[in-house]
Amino acid sequence: MIVNRTLSNGIRMVMEKLPAVQSVSIGIWVKAGSVDEEPVNSGISHLIEHMMFKGTEKRSAKKIAEDVDLIGGHMNAFTGKEATCYYIKTLHNNIDKACDIIIDMFLNSQFDPGELAKEKDVIYEEIKMIEDNPEDHANELLLEMVFHGTSLERPIIGTRESLEGISRDMILDYIAREYTTDSIVISVAGNFDEDHVYHLFDSMLPHEKTSKAKKTRQMTSYFPSYQVRVKDVEQSHICMGVKGVPHEDKLYYPMVLLNSIVGGSMSSRLFQKIREQKGLAYSVYSGCSSYVTDGIYSIYAGVGHSKVEEAIEAIAEEMRLIKVEGISEDELAIAKEQMKSSYVFSQENVNNRMYVNGKHTLLLSRLLTTQEILDRIDGVDMDALNEAASIIADMDRYSVVLISNRDYDIQSQFDDLKG
């Protein structure tokens, strides 16, 4: 059973007790991500996430790690485009110590200038790692193209230039502005006593209520664009995408099911055509990501340099079939079973329960139960699926990134496909 409560400072808590398990996962969610940044401080949300582990008034970075190990715990954090999450998982009998560690980090991190300089160097290496991975780099470039002109275009990690200009004072100002009590959700899932954990957080967190200034996300018209990066790579990386749907759009579940049919599994159309039938790629898949105000649908394939045109034509052929013939009822039925199974399996993990409950409480209008989600999946009909298909089936809507060892006139090929 999920219990929602509000602390005296206005922070929301979502708690799900699972008596059959022996562990507990605690997450502090903040509605602050790359969409809340400006070009001058791009990457600051991710930088703050890193710096939260670098020492507090009473714990050094090493002491934080040692204290987590002492309770047999696992602690980490991640930054997204719309939120940042700090979490710790431990055995249920160590929950008091786990809460003390994560709250200490969250409230009392020092952001030492020397540690800040070192952590920037760490992130510079992280940027290089992404750029050295053509698949990751292509997907990142595609996001910038599809969401061009909006806050979603900015990379979560930032750029070397923007990070160099971020000071300790800028970090403290950003935290004061974005880490407000009305922008924080605490999510707890596992074996624990709800009243005890509620009072633990209520006593350890400041009681002052703070509010974030209202923002309006900039929306711009989407126009397809094309980009080729010539690099010393062993295969060519094709990444193409089109605007998708926001998370609470009526076509969200149809789009997720369609993704499974087109390129989300080994039985999907693209996997069978590109890999199994034509032998063009080892890795080929599609994906859809949804945010509060927008979304993206993308397709990726890694192919031999001489097979780029053939691979694009094969993808276009499958899109034409979807446009002309649509999706079959059998395909929809299979996708529904895959999606329901995947979701139920994921909910057997306390970290995933914490994740879903926290993210949905923070970003969406309300938290859906597992049964409500399964019912929404089952409720998708052929009309809704074909409406979603109309979004992805037109090749003239796609933006394309190609990373290869040679130059290609990708735009001309796509212009020919439109004809």
Secondary structure as UniProt FT lines:
FT   STRAND          2..6
FT   TURN            8..9
FT   STRAND          12..17
FT   TURN            19..20
FT   STRAND          23..30
FT   HELIX           34..36
FT   HELIX           39..41
FT   TURN            42..43
FT   HELIX           44..51
FT   TURN            52..53
FT   STRAND          55..56
FT   HELIX           61..70
FT   TURN            71..72
FT   STRAND          74..79
FT   STRAND          84..91
FT   HELIX           92..94
FT   HELIX           95..108
FT   HELIX           113..132
FT   HELIX           134..146
FT   TURN            147..149
FT   HELIX           151..153
FT   TURN            156..157
FT   HELIX           160..164
FT   HELIX           168..178
FT   HELIX           181..183
FT   STRAND          184..190
FT   HELIX           194..204
FT   STRAND          226..230
FT   STRAND          236..243
FT   TURN            247..248
FT   TURN            250..251
FT   HELIX           252..263
FT   TURN            266..267
FT   HELIX           269..270
FT   HELIX           271..277
FT   STRAND          281..290
FT   STRAND          295..303
FT   HELIX           305..307
FT   HELIX           308..325
FT   HELIX           329..346
FT   TURN            347..348
FT   HELIX           350..363
FT   HELIX           370..378
FT   HELIX           382..392
FT   HELIX           395..397
FT   STRAND          399..404
FT   HELIX           410..418
//
